Every structure is written in structure tokens, then in C-alpha cells.
């Protein structure tokens, strides 16, 4: 863009000086009206004579340094000073042309031409005027020529999307996030109507969340819940056009217009292909969300017929009038073909009569379609979370009705659930009770065919369409080929507390099928109780986690004793209270190493267990690590094909040092295991030094990709920067309670770790919300997923 030379020579300093002196004198004489006139005159002189030239030259400088937004702001400032002048509009047009934004340049030219027309019509020129007709005509011709050139350039744009094969452009569009798709819809009406709207798979998921950004207030309403973002409004306006394509619908927004528009489309039969529906209602104003849900139950969901297979109702934060409570049996009646139900509420409500005393259907009844749909429900996955405790009496009729369950997750459950499941859930494979940690397969909805856990819930090949095993009896449906595979929960969910040696039926009857056991909260028992059972043999058990284990509980001890009889075991997590020497002796005796280990180091004042004291615990760990190091370094005399043991060696190690006893010697020993790629060190031990950490990282630099450091107050900025230099394979790092790191250290770490994909920072003294926001912006530019919890 061209600029007008700055008029330094014509700068009349004396004129400005005299004007300012006149302002001061008028104020001294208390003649304020005159002072205002002098001041206004001085400001007008400054603006029209000099500020315009300064802004024009600065806009030019901004463009030369690619700061186009700043240049545009200066151009708009020029327009505001002289709205009837063409100068500001022409500068805007030049900036947009440089950026290739021809449509905006055309608008700027139109605005300039409009100014000329208005100026010409408001003051007809004479031959003596500066604004004579020839000048107006010349300026108009120049603008029209520039506009024509911009139009020609705009027509030369290449539509790369139309050049691509439709299948490829569809695939690219599918991978965009939802807000990016909405942005694409504004590019061109023809492209939107003929191309984007025809991509049915692109719109298979529609979600409106409260955390959508760019908030604007909606129609200045006085109800706190009624605001919509630009993205949310676009989604609502788009709804009638894509309703038939939606397979998964997520409503996480308590806005009355959102609710009414969805109800309209449900009632009109437009959204008749929905397979997965999630509703999250967080605010209750005059029971509007409750009535919305009630309307869905009466008209929307029944209209979906057998297409709706997944339903999630998150009602835990909503206050509903008792007359509008949505009970779980009402949900099951309304959606008789559901396969997965998530029901979160204040309490578990049945509210529809169901004969819980009726016996389980026989095979003949199950094969009878009418009887099946009248007395049972084909649900295979159920998740229940309530604020008020859920009891055995409430769960029994639900389990009896949903006898085909394969997945059950319950939160806030009180009592023993073993007998209920044994008698009512013969197909159950996964049980999760009061378990807060995430479970890997409990994420995407079932209709997503790419989800790994989809295989879990497919009907078995030797079962008919209703889930009944052919040529067998109900009582033995799952004893040979079916049974519990994954068990998560507290011990008291299945324990007879009066019998400390009691093995729950959930374990005893599923020894041949259990693959994962994660048990916590073993109750306290007298230390004189001893295990009277033979070791348990579980041929398929891959993962054993025992949290907050009471050392003297006989069943906890039984699990440890049985480790040699778990041939498939690869993961062992012992959270607290275990006899470390005893456990390590068992691990050393195994013929194979484990792939993942988690140990908690605790102090123990029991004088009969002196080996649990600090230095001895370190010695036991060193023994184990030295043994595993030898396994990770195969002998050259053994061929790769025969050395199968090295294919199954330690890769993940977590050390949680509650006793604060870890030493550099332990770090050195574990760093000899060259196969470790994931390590967690949680300690405040005074025996750990930065030199010990450096040595460990250097020895593992070729394999270590995941690192978590927690509570290590000795770590400073220079240390995490050195980690980024040393660990060239580092992709994921989590820093927890490192009080001496700052923004500088975190940025330098992201610069040094060239392969870093995820960085998590939790509870750091010098990093607050403002600092984390800046770090997120920097991480986004580096392609790093940054997460923080101040």
C-alpha cells in the first residue's frame, strides 16, 4: 500500500502553541466556554492535519510487518476521524487486497464510492470549488477500476474442495470438529446446499454443550439460563436440515429455545434415525427441564421405535417436582429396544409397577417373542449413579427385568450384590461398583463401530437373537463359556462380614473367566485369622489391583499367595499395606516377569515385620529390579525366536512412596531395566537427589516416553529443561506438586521435548490460572495437549 509523505515541513508548531496558550488563558479567566472552543479547535487541527498522516504511515508499517489486524484498526480510526473522506476506505481496501480478501476489499471500495455520491449530492460543486465534477468523476473512475480488478481476482479463487474426489472431501470434512464444520457452512450457499448438507455421515453426531465458546446474550432475556453462543445458535438453525442424518444427539444445554426446537423436530418425525441420545439437564426453572423430559418420553422417544439403542439421562443436578419424576422402569417401557442405559439421578426411582416376584423366564418363554417383550427387557449395558444410596430392594426388580445384562456399573450402592447377580444376571461380564477411576472401555457409545469395547457386547454366535443359549438350561447359561470377566469395587459389595474366610460367589464361580480384578477397602479383621483355602487358580486373570489392603485380611493374603497360579497375569497394583518382602519373593519365583507394577511404600510399626522398615524395603525393590534387568538383557547365546521371556518384561512402573524412603540406589537399579517406557515416581524423600534423577533419565533415554513426577520439591526449572534435552522419546509428562517450576521452565520443556504430545501440570506454586492460560496458548502452537489444575 502507498502512503502520503508525512508533512513535517508544514507542521505549524506556533499555531498549536498559541491555541494551547489561549486554552490556558481562558481557563484562568474562568471563561470556560471560550476555553472549550479553543480546545476543540486545537484538537481538530491536530486530528485533521497531522493524526491522519501518522495513522496512515503506521498502518503502512504494520502491513510491512504482517500485523494486518493492527493496520485495519488504524484504517478504521481514520474513517472515524473523517467519515466523508475516501482515505480510510482506500487504506482498508489496500490491506484486504494484500491479504487476498477480495470480497472485503470490494465492500471498502463500495463505501468509498458511496461517500463520493453523498458528498456530490449534498454540495453541488461550482467551477471554483475544489470538489469540481471532474475531480469527482476521476475519483469515481479510479474506484470503479480498482473494484473491477478486485472482482476479477475474487473470481480467480480456486475451490480446492470441488477438485477433490467427493469421497476424499467427505473424509476430510468428517475429521473436523463440530464448530469447524459449522464455520464451513458459512463459506458459500451453493457449497453448503449441494455438498456439505449431503454428507450424511458428517452430521451423524450433533452436540450442544454449555462450554461452547463466544457467548452472546439471547434477546436480552431476564432468565439466567437463556443465553446462547454463536455456535449453539448455528446448530439450532441447522437442525431441520440435518435432522434426518443425526445418529447421536447430545443435549447439554438448558435453554428453552434449544428444548423447544428439539421437541418440534422429534414430533415432526424429522429426527427418526437417532440411535444414541444423551440428555444432561443442569438447571431447573419452574420445572421446564422436567416437562421437556416428560415430553420426550411421551412423544419423542417412542417415535424412534427400535432405532434408539443408547440413552443417557443425567438428571443428578435437577430439582424435579415429584409429579414429573422420570423413573427407570418408565424409561425401559418407553424405549423397549434399548441396549445401553445411563441413568444418573438424585435417587433410583422405579415408579412403574413391575412384578418382581415373577420367576425368570424359561428358555421357551425367552424364545416366545411376545412373552419376552412383556416381562423382560433386552438391555445389555446399565449404568446407575444416584446421590441417595441405592439398596438391594430397589435393584432386584431392575436386574430381574433386565436379565440379559452384560455390563453393570453402580455408584453409591449399599449392601451385598453377589446373590442378586448370581440369580438374576447370568450373562454379566463386567461389574463396576462405587469405582471412581475411569475404565478404558466405558467411553464411547455402543453404536460407534470403531470402539474397541464393541466386541464386549456383541451377542455370541451360539446365542439366538434374544440372548438365550441354545440347547441348555437357564441355570447353567454362563458356567462354561460365559461369566464375569471384569470386577471393580469394594470388598463389602460381595463379602459376608461374619465369615472372614468366605470367598464370594462372584469370584469363586468365575475363576475360569475373570480377567481383571480391582478390589479396595478390605475391612479390618483380627490378625489371628488365617487363610484356610487353597490358592486360587485363574488362568485368564491379566490384571490384579488391591487398594488399601489390610495386611491381615485372609482374602487379601490369599490373592497374594495365588499369584503363581495366574499364568496370564501382566499387571499387579498394590496400593498400600502389603508385606513388600513377601510379595517380591513371590514375584522373583515366577517363571515370567510382569509388564506393569505399582508398589506403595509405607511405614510399619509392627515389630514382627522388621523387614518392612525403610532401608529393607529399598533392598527388596533393588533385588526385584536387578532380576528384571537381567531378563531385559537377553543372552547372545539364545535366539530371538526362542527367547520369548524378553517379549514380556517390565514396561510400566509406579512407585508411590508414602514412607518417604526411596533412594538414588533404587532409581539406579530400576534404570537398568531398559524396557521401561512408562514411569511414575511419587515421593518427597530426602534421599532422592537431582543427580540420581539425571542418571535414571540418561540410562532410560532410549525407551522412556511417559513420565509422572509427584512431590519432588528438589526439581527446578533447570531440571525439567534438562529432562526435555535428555528424553528425546518423551511424549507424555505429568508434573504434580513441583513447587519450584515456573512459566519459563514449562515453556523451555515444551521447546526441548520435540516429540511431546501431552503435558499435565497440577498444583504448582508459581503457576496460577492466568499463567496456565498463556501456557495453553503456547502449547497449542506447538501441537501439545496442555492440561492444568491450579
N, C-alpha and C positions, 0 to 999 in steps of 0.2 A: 504494500500500500504506500502511496505517496503522501508526503507531508508538506505543509506550508512552512517555509523558513520562519524560525522564531524571530519576532520583530524587536530585537534588542535595541536597535538604534532609535526606534520610535517610542521607547519607554520614557514617558514624561514623569520623572520622579517628583519634580516640583509640583505638578498638578495634584498628584496623590498626596504629597506632603501638605500642601495648602488645604486640601479637603479635610484631612485628618485634624489639622490645626483648627479649622473652622468648627469641626465637631466638638473639639475640646473647649473652645471659647464659648460656644452656645450652651454647653452643659454648665460651665462656670457661671454664666449669666442666668441660669435656671430657665433658659428658653429651650425647653425640651422638644417642642415641635420643630423648631429650626434645626436642632441637633439631629433629629430623625431624618430630616430632608437631606442634610449634608452627608450623613452616614449612608443613606440609601443611594445617593449619587456616587459616592466613593465605591460602594460595593458594585454598582452597575458598571462603573468604569473598569474595575478590576476583572469582573466576570467577562464582559464583552470584549475588552481589549486584550487581555492577557491570559486569563484562565483557559479560554477555549484553545488557544495555541499550545499551552502547556499540556492540556489533556490530549490534544491531537498528537503531539510528539511522544507523550508517554504511551499512548495506545500503539503507536508505531514501534516503540521499543519493546513493548510487551509481545507484539506479534513476532518480532525478530528472535525473541527468546522462547517462542512457542507457549506463551502464557495467554492463550486466547480468551479464557473466561475473564481475566482482568482487563484485557483490551476491550471486550464487549461492555464491561461495566463503565469504562471511561467513555465509550461511544454513547451509551445511554445517558451519561451525565451531560455530555454535550447537547444531546437532544432536549434534556430537561431545561438547560440554560437558554437555548434558542430553538424552541419547538417549531417555529416557522422557517427555520433555515434548513437547507439540504445537507449541510456539513455532517451532522451526526449520522443521518441516514446513509450517506455515501460511505462513511467510515465503517458503519455496520455491514454494509453490503460487501466492502472490500475484505473485511475479516471473515465473513461467511464464505466468500469465494475462495479465499486461501485455504479454508478448512474443507472445501468441497461440498459445503452445504448450500447447494444452489437454490433450493426452494426458499430458504430463509433469506438468501440474497435477493431473490425476486420480490419478496414481501417488502424488503427495505427499499428497493427501487420504486415500488408502488407507493410507499409512504412519501418518498421524496417528490414524486410526480404529483401526488395529491396536494402537497404543500404549495407547489408552484401554481396549481389551479386555484387554490384558495386565495393565495396572495394576489393573483391576477384579477380574480373576480371581486375582491374586497377593495382594491385601489386601482382603478383603471389608469394605466400609465399615459404620460404625455411624452412629447418628443424630448423634453428637457429632463425627464426622470431617468434615474439610473436603472430603474426596473422597466426599461422600454420593451416593446413587443418582441424586438429581435433577440434581446437577451433571454427573455422567457422562452422563445422558440428554440434558441440554440441549446439552452439547458435541458429543455424537454427532449429534444432530439438525441442529445448525449445519453440521457437516462434511458430512453427507449432502446437505443442501440446496445447499451450495457445490459438491459433487461433481456433483450433478444439473445445476446450471447450467453447469458446465464441459463435461459430456457434451452438453448441448443446443448449446452454442457450437461444440463439435467437429463436430457433425452439420451445422452450417450452412456448413462449408467448401465452397468452390466448386472443382470439378475442372475447371480450365481446359482440360486436355488432352482430356477427353472431349467438351467443347463444340466443339473444333476439328474440321474435316473430317479423316478418317483420313489422307488424302494429305498434308495440311499438317503434322499432328503427326509423321508419319513423316519428312518432310523435315527438320523441326526436330531430331528425335532423331538423324538421320544426321549432323548437323553437330557434335554433341557429341564431345568427345574420349572415349577409351575408358574412363578412370576415372570420368568424369561419367555415362556410360551405366550403369556398374556401380552407382553410387550410386543412380540412378533405380530400379534393380531392388529396392531395399530399401524403397521408399515404400509399396507395398501389394501383397499377394499376388495379389489379383484383377487388378489392373492389370498386374502382371508376367506372369501366366499367360495372360491373354486378349488383351493388347495388345502389350506390348513384345516378348515372345518370338515374336510372329507377324510382326514386321518383319524379313523375311529379309535385305533389303539392308543393314539397320543392322549386322548381325553378319557382314558379308562379310569383314572383317579382324579377326583376333584376334592379339594380340602379348603375350608375357610377356618383360619386359626386366629386367636386373639393376638398372637405375636407377629402378625403381618405388619410390615413397617409402613412409613409415610402416612401417619394418621391425619385424617381431616375430620372435622365435626360435621355431622349429617343433619342438615336442615335446622341447625341451631336448636335442637330438641332439648328439653329440660330434664330428660330421663338419663341418668348416669350411664346406663348400659348402651344407649343408642348412639354410637359413633362408628363410622366405617372408614377403612383405609381405601386408598385408590385401588389397590389390588383387590380388596374384598368387593368393592363396587363393580369392578370389571367382571369378577367371577359371577356375580349375581346377574348382570346384564347378559353374560354369555350363556347362562344356564339353559334357556329354552332351545338354543341352537345345538348344544352338545348333550342334552339330557339323555338322548337315546344311546349315546356312546358310553355313558358312565357305568363302570362296573364296581368301583369302590368309591363311596361317598363318606366324607368326614366332615361333620358339622361341629365345630368347636368355637362357636360364636353366638352369644346370647343377644342377638339383635332382632327386633320384631320384624323388620323388613326381610331379613335373611330367612327367618322361620316361615313367614307367610309365603314367600316365593317358592320355597321348597315344597310346602304343603300344596300350593297351586299346581306345581308340576307333578307331584305324586297323584293328586286327584284327577288330573287331566290324562294320566296314563303315559306321560312323556318319559318318566324315569322307570321304565319297566324292565330294564336289563341289569339292575343293581344286584350284585352278588354279595357285597360286603358293605355294611353300614355301621358307622361309628357316630355316636351322639354324646357330646360332652356338654353338660349344662351346668354352668358355674354360678349363675346369679338367678335368684328367684324374686321377681317383682310382680305382685298380685297374681301369683300362680301362672304367669304366662308360659314359662317353660314347661310346667306340668301339663297345661292344656295342649301345648304343642306336642308333647309326647303322647298324650291321650289321643289326639287327632291322628298321629302316625299309627298308633295301634289299631285304631278303628278303620282307617281308610288306606293309608299309605302302604304299610307292610303287608296286609292281606292281599293287596293288588299285585304284589310281586310274585305271589304264588310260590312255586318250587324253585325259583331262581335265587332267592335270598338264602345263602348258606352260612354267612357270618354276620353276627350282630354284636355290637359293643355298646353298652349303656353305662355311662359314667355319671352317676347321679349322687355321688357322695357329698357334693358341696351345695346341694339344692334343698331348700326347705319346701316340702310339698304338703299341701292340705291332705289329710287322711283320705278324703273322698277321691283324690286323684292319684293315689299311690299305684305305681306300676309293679305288680307282683311278678315273681319269676314264673309261676305257672301260667299267668296271663300271657307272658311273653312266649312261652312254649306253645300255648294254644293258638296264638296269633300267627306264629311262624312255625308251622308243623314240619318244615323240611330243613330247619337249621342244622348245621353240622358243628358250628362253634358259637358259643355264647360267652360274652364277658359281661358280668353283672356286678357293678360297683354301686353301693348304696349305703345309706345310713344303717339300715338293718335288712336282713334277709326276710322278704315278705312272700308268702305263698298266695294268699287272698283268692284262690280258686279252689273249690273243693276237689280233692283227689283221694281216691280210696287207697290209702297206704297199707291197708290190711290185706289187699288182694295179693295172691301168690304171684311169683314170677311167671310169665307166660311159658308154656311148654313149646317144644320145637314146632309142634303142629300149629299152635297159636301164632308163633312168630311167622310161620310161612303163610298164615292167613292174613292177607293184606289189611282187611277191614279191622280185624281184631288188633293188629299191630298198631295201626294209627289211632285206635280208640284208647288203648291202655298204655302205650309206651311212646317214647319219642326217640328219633334216630340221632340224637346229639352224640358226638364223639369227643368234643372238647368243651370243657366248662371251667370258667374262672370266676370265683366269687370273692369279693372283698367288701367287708362291712365295717362300720365304725363300732357298732354294738356286737358283742360276741355271738357267734353262730354255734348252735348246740347240735347235739346228736339228733334230738327230736325234730328239729327243723330240716336237717339234711336227709333224714331217712326217706321221706316221700319223694324228694328230688332224685336221689340215687336210684330208688326203685323204679321211678318213671323213666329215667334216662339210663337204662341198664346196658346200653351199648358204649358207655364212656370208655375212651382210651386215654384221655388226658384230663386230670383234675387238679386245679390249683385253688386253695382256700386260704384266706387270711383271717386272722382273729378267730380261730376255731378253738373251742374248749372241749376237751374230753378225748376218749379213745375212739379212733375211727376204724380200727382194724376189722372188727366184727362186721361193721356196716359194709365195708368194701368187699369183704370175703363173700357175703351173702347177696350183695346187690350189684357188684361191678366185676363180672367175670372177665371182661376184656381189658381192664385197666392196665396201661403200660407205664404211665408217668404220673406220679403223685407228688405234689408240692404243697406243704402245709406251713403257714407262718414263716415263709422263707423270703427275705427281703432282697437277697442278691439276684442279679439278672441270671436267667437261664438261657443259653445261647439259642435254642430252637424256639423260644417263646416270643418271637419277634414279629415277622411279617404275617399277614393274614393267610389263611389256607389257600385262597384262590390263586395266589401267586405261585405259578408252577415252577418258578426258578428257586423257590425256597428249599433249602436242604432238608428241612424237617418235614416236607410234604410227604415223604415216604413213610413217616411215622403213622400217618392217619389214613393211608390207603387201605381199603378193605382187602383182606387176604385172598389169595387166589382160590383157596379151598373153602371160601365162605360165600353164601348166596348174597343177594342184594340187600338183605336185611341184617346181615352180620351173623347169622346163625351157622354154626359149623355143621357141615353135612354129616349124616350118619353118626351122630353122637348124642350125648345127653347134656342137659344144661349144667349139671353139677360138675362135669369134667371138661367144660369148654376150654379152659386155659391151662390145664395142668401139663400137657405135653409140649405144645407149641406156643402157647400164649401165657403171659404172666407179666408181673411187674418188672419193668426194665430200669426205671429211674425213680429214686426215692429221696426226697428232700424234706426235712422237717425236724422238730424237736422230739426227743425220746418219748415224752409223755403222751404223744399222739397215738402211741401204739403199745404202751407199757402198762402191765398190771403192777402197780406200785407195791402191792403186798407180797409180790414174788420177785425178789431181786435177781433170781437166776432165770427168769421167764424169758424165752425167746419169742418175740411177737410173730404171729402167723404171717404178717406181711413179709417178714424175712424168711422164716422157716419154710413157707410154702412156695417161695420164689427163688430158692438158691440157684436153680439152673438158668434163670433168666435175668437176674439183676445185673446191670452193667454199671450203674452209678449209685453210690450211697453217700449222702451228705446229712449227717445227724449231728445235732447240737443239743445243749442243755441236758446232759446226763444228770439225774438227780443225785443228791448226796445219800450214800448208804454207809453202814458201819464197815470199817476196814476189815473186819473178820470174815465178811462174806467172801467166799471163794467161788471160782467158776467150776461148775460140775458138768459142763458139756464138753464133748469132743470138739476139736476145731471145726469151723465151718468151711465147707468146700464150695467155692463159687467159681465155676470155670469161665464165666463171661465177665466177671467184675473187672472193670477197667479203671475206675476212679473211686477212692475211698477218702472221705473227708470227715474228720471227727473234731468238732469245735467245742471249746470249753469243757474238755473231757475231764471227768473226775477219775483220778488215777485208780481209786479203789472200787469203782463200779465194775462188777463182774462182766457185764456185757461189753464194756469198753475194752477191758483186758482181753476178752475172747476175740474181738476183732483183730487186735494186735497179734495175738498168738496164731491167728488163722492166715496171716499174710502169706506164708509159704504155700498155702493151698489156693491162692488166687493167681493162676498162671497167666492170665491176661492183664494183670494189674500194671498200669503205666503211671498212675498219678496217686500220690499219697500226701494229704494235707492234714497235719496235726497242729491244731491251733494253740492249745495250752494244756499244761498239767501232765504231760506224758513223761514217762521214765526214758530219757533220751538214750542212756546206755543200753537199755533193754531193746529199744526199737532199732538202734543201729546194729546191734549184734544180729538181730533177725535179718536186716537188710544185707549185711555182709555175707550171710549164709545163703542168700538167694543165688540161683544159677544165672540170673539175668539182672541187669540194672534197671532202675525205674527211669522214666523220661521226665517226670516232674515231681519235685519235692518241696514241701513247705514245712519248716520247723519253727516252733516258738520256744524261745529260751526263757525259762522262769526260775526264780529263786525258790528253794525248797528247804524249809526248816526242819524237815523230818530227819532225825538223827539216824534212822535206819537206812537212809538213802543218801549216804555221803557223796556218791558219785554224781549226784545232781548239782553239786556245788560248781561255781563258775569255771574254774580252770579245767576241771574234769570234763565239763560239757564241751569246751573247746577241743579238748583232746579227742573226744569221741567223734566230733564233726571232722576233725583232721583225718582220723582213721578212715572214715567213710569216703572223704573226698580223694584221698590218696588211692583208695581202691578203685573208685570210679575213673580216676585219671589213668590208671593202668589199663582200664577197659577201653578208654577212648583213644589209646595209642596202640593199634594192632601190631602184632609181631610180624616182621617181614617174612617169616617162615610160613605164614598162614595165607592162603589165597583169599582174595576178596569174596569169592563165591561161598567159601566155607566159613568165613569169619562173620557169621550172622549176628553175633552178640554186639558188634560195634554199630550195627544198624539200630540198636535200641539202647541208647545210653542217655545220660542226663543232659537235658536241653534247657529246662526251666528250673530255677532255684529261688526260693523265697526264704529269707532269714528274718524273723521278727524277734528282736532282742529286748524283751521286757525286762530282763535282768541287767542289761547294760554291761555285758561281759565280753562281747566279741573283741577279738584282737586282730592285729595285722597278720599274724600267723595263719589264722583261719582264712582270711582273704587270699593269702598267697597259695594256700593249699587248694582252694576251690578254683583259682585261676589256672591250675594245672589241667583242669578238665576242658579240653579245647573244643568240646561240642556245645558248651553252654552258649545260648544265644539270647536268653531272657533272664535277667537277674533283678531281684528286689532286696535291698538292704534297708531295714528299718531299725535304727539304733541311735542312742545318744552316748554310746560307750566312750569313756575317756581313753580307752586303749586303742582306738582307731585313729590313724594319722592320715594326712593328705598324701604322704609318701606311700603308705600302704594302698590307698585307693588308686594312685597313679600306677603303681606296679600291677595291680589287678587289671586295670583297664588296658595297659600296654600288652599284657600277656593274653588278653581276650580280644584284642583289637580286630582280629580277623573274623570273629564269629558273632560278637555281641551286637544285637540290633535293638533290643528292648531293655531299658534301664529305668528303675524306680529307686530314688533315694529319699529317705524319710527321716527327719530328725537329726541329720548330721550337721550340727551347728558349726563345725570347723570349715565347711565348704563356703568359699567366697567366689566373687566374680572370676578371678583368675583360674579357679579350679574348674568351673563349668566351661570356661573358654578352652582350657586345655583338654577337657573331655571331647569337645567338638573337634579338636585337632586330632586326637588320638583315635577316636572311634569312627572311622570312616564308613563303617557299615551301619551306623546308628540311624534308625528310622523312627523310633518311638521313645520318648523320655518323659518321666513324671517326676517333678520336684516338689516335695511336700515338707513344709515347716523348715525351710532353709532360710534362716533369718538374716543372712548376710548378703544375699544376692539382690541386685538392683536392675533397673531397666537396661543399663549399659551391658551387664553380663548376659542377660537373656538375649538381647539383640546380637551380641557377638557370638553367642552359641548358635543362633539360627544362621549366621553368616558362615561359621566354620563347618557345621554339620551339613554337608552338601546333600545328603540323602534323607534328611529329616522330613518326616511326613506329619508327625503329631507331637505337640508339646503341651504338657499339662503342668500348671503351676498352682499350688494350693497353699494358702495361709503363709504368705511371705511378708515379713515385717515392713519392708520398704516398697511393696507393691500394693497399691490400692486400686479402686475401680477405675480411676482416671488413667493410671499407668497401664492397666490391663487393656483398656480400650485402645490405647496407642499401639500396644504390642500386637493386638489382634489385627490392626490395620497393616502393620509391617509384615506379620506372618502371612496375611492374605496375599501380599505382593510376592512373597517367597513360595507360595503354594503349600503352606504349612497350616494344618488344622490346630489352632491355638485355643486351649480351654483353660479357664481360670476360676478359682473360688477364693476370693479375698478373705 
